[in-house]
Amino acid sequence: MEKMIRRIAREVALQSLFQIDFNSCEAEAAVEAALTEHDEENAPKAYDYALALVQGVLANKEAIDARLSEYAIDWTVERMPATDRNILRVAAYEMLFAEKSVAAGVAINEAVEVAKAYGTEESPRFVNGVLGKLAKA
C-alpha cells in the first residue's frame, strides 16, 4: 500500500514539475492539479509526499542539476527532454537531499518504472544510466 502511494506521489511530482517548468505556477497548485488526473482510490493519500518531493526538488534544483550534469554525458540538463529531466530530479532529490533519503536502488528502480510509463523508448535506459553513475559517485 505504502509503495503504491509513493509511486503515485512520484508520478504526481513528475507531472507537477513538468507543469511548473512551463507555467511557473506554485507547487501546491501544480500538485493539486496533477492529483486530479489520477483516478486511483489512494491518490489523495499521495499528496503530502508528492508535495514534499516537488518542494524539495525546487529548493535544491541548482545542486541537483549540477550533479546530474556531471553524469549525463553529452547532455546539459536544459537540453534533456523535460520528462526525463524531472524524473532524474525527483530521484536525485530522494537519494541526496530528502530528509529520509531513499536507497539508491529503490530510487533508481522507481525512476525507471516512471520513465517507462511517461518517457520515450530511450528514457528508461537514459534514466538508469545517469542515476547509476550518480549512485556510484
N, C-alpha and C positions, 0 to 999 in steps of 0.2 A: 504494500500500500504506500508506504513512505517513498519507496523507489519510484513508483508511478507518479506521485505528486511532484517529486524532484524533476522527473523527465518533463512533465507538463511545464514546470517552472522554467526549465532551461529553454524550452520551445517558446514560451511567452517572453522570456528575456531576449531571445534572439529577435523575435518579431518586434518587440519594443525598441531595441537598439537600432534596428533597421529603420523603424518609423522616426526615431529621434535623429538619425543620420540625415533624413530627407525633409523632415518637417520641423525640426528644432522645438519639439513640444516637451513638456515636463515629464519626468519619469513616471509619476503616479498616473497621469492621463494615458500615457503610452501603454503601461501595464494593464490598466483597466480596459482599454480598447482591445488589446490583444487577447485578454481573457474572454471577452465576449465572443471571440471567434472559436473558442474551444467549447464543444458541447459535452465533453466528458463530465460526468457527475462530480468528480473530485476537483475540477478546475478551480473553483473558488478557494479551495484549501492551498492552492499553489501560489496565491497572491503574495503572501509575506516573503517567501523565498525568492520568487521572481523579482519583486521589488528590491530586495537586498542585493540580488545579482546585478540588476540594472544600475542601482545607485553605486555599488562597489566598482563596477566597470567604469562608470563615468568619473568617479572620484580618482581612479588610478589609471585612467586611459593613457596618459602620456607615458607612464612607466611600463604599462602593458604593451603598448605599441612599440616602444623601444626594444623590449625583449623579443617580441615577435619579429621585428625587423632583423634581429641578429640571426634568426634561424630560418626565415623564409627566403631561401637563396633565390636570387634574381627577382624578388618581388618586394616592392615597397608596400607598406600597409595600405597606403592610399590607393594603390593600383589593384589590390586584391578585389575579387568580387565581394560585394557588400555582405552577402550571406556568409561566405567563408570567413571574412574578417571578423564578423560579430560572433560567429561560433568560436573562433580562436580566442577572442577577447573574453568570452564567458568562461571558457575552460582555463585560460591562463589566470584569470582572476581567482577561480576556485582553487587552483593549485598554489598560487603565490601570495595572494593578498587577503583571502577570506578569513574572517575571524576563526572559523573552524575549517581549516583547509581540507580539501578533498584529496584523497590519494591520487597520485598521478595516473595510475592505471584506470581508476574509476572515471576520472575527469576526461581522459583520452577516449575511453570506450563510449562514454555518453556523448562526447562531441562528435565522434564518428557516426554514431547512430542518428544524431540530429542532422548531420551533414547528408546522410543517406536519404533522409526524409525531405530536406529542404534545399539541398545544394544541387550541383550538377553531377554528372557521372564521375568527374575527376575530384570532386570535393572530398569524399571520404579519405582518399589516399593522400591528398594535399594536407588536410587537417591532421591526419595521423602522423605524417612525416614531420610537420612543423612542431607539433606538440611532443612527439617522441624526442626530438632534439632538445626542446626546452626542458623536458623532464630529466634528461641526462646531464644538463648543464650544472 
